[in-house]
Amino acid sequence: MSKNTEDGVRFSSKGQVVIPLRLRKLFHIEDGTRAVVEATEEGILLRPITSATIARGYGLLKRKPGDKPLADEWAEHKRNERELEDRDGRRRAG
């Protein structure tokens, strides 16, 4: 992607942000499109998961022999995520 222009956005009190229309069109983001949110050294990376993205990544998640099944890794990830949210909630309440 050669054209690197910046758009300003605002976060709502719920942490919601509106992606500018030109970027939604460029990345084929439609109502209900899910995204992966990742913390990076530069800030927050938001990667939409569209059918085009899925088609490009098909086969990238093949498991190596002896690896945990992806479902198990995902369940562990979700458990860790809930624990972090619970700890954060207790800090705010305390």
Buried (B, 14 or more C-beta within 10 A) or exposed (E): EEEEEEEEEEEEEEEEEEBEEEBBEEBEBEEEBEBEEEEEEEEEEBEBEBEEBEEEEEEEEEEEEEEEEEEEEEEEEEEEEEEEEEEEEEEEEE
